[in-house]
């Protein structure tokens, strides 16, 4: 009978254990040792026929090397199938050379991972100009799940004012904003963002009167520098929003920035557990487990995944 197990890079341990529990699998942590010169030594648990590799790829450079080494050890140890579960997938935003001499990181990363694993499962990958994630990873299976069902469920469970307006801070956020608003039966709108640099943006809205006296819920896929979120919150406060809350899939910003969000008028900011972060409030294990059930032998399928 074929075997299946989950192994995780150290940073994803808690979320990986929740996912393994839903799937009825063992969960082992990959050992990572750093030598004084910065090189890494990786040790994995015994390989199963199918091994799920759980790896949130924020702060990605060392993690990608660790993942590559882990895959080598698992293949050599007998793994026939490797499935990368990367709730956050790095290096997807640079999908074109915007200036002469720039590397296209999405293409390079796609080629590397396609040679390393057999399937990739991720969440809300930054693919704004790439319509299908399968084109990023030639020759292997790849799925880009949405965090919006989990986010909408969490918001509905916690209770949300029916007069809330769901806000997208830029046009790229429109798919997520539209999805959340539809699921929660709320109005929504998307801001026009003008970027002046990595840390300088301006935000405007077509209907400034829409938010007067109403709660605003900012929704975005990635918050990294935080400048867009801060500019949007200030604009919403100026427009008369009664409260401003934010929810994001991938919280990549330093935790030390949270006071700056509060100062900008954001009452609360919640994120999924795609990467470990103090703002984590929404678990993705149910969505990931549903996508990964196809990997389980039929004799090992749980009756239900709550």
Secondary structure, 3 states (H helix, E strand, C coil): CCCEEEEECHHHHHHHHHHHHHHCCCEEECEEEECCCCCEEEECCCCCCEEEEECCCCCHHHHHHHHHHHHHHHHHCCCCEEEEEECCCCCCCCCCCCCCCCCCHHHHHHHHHHCCCCEEEEECCCCCCCCCHHHCCCCCEEEEECCHHHHHHHHHHHCCCCCCEEEECCHHHHHHHHHHHHHHCCEEEECEEEEEECCEEEEECCCHHHHCCCEEEEEEEEECCCHHHHHHHHHHHHCCCCEEEEEEEEECCCHHHHHHHHHCCCCEEEEECCCCCCCEEECCHHHHHHHHHHHCCHHHCCCCCC
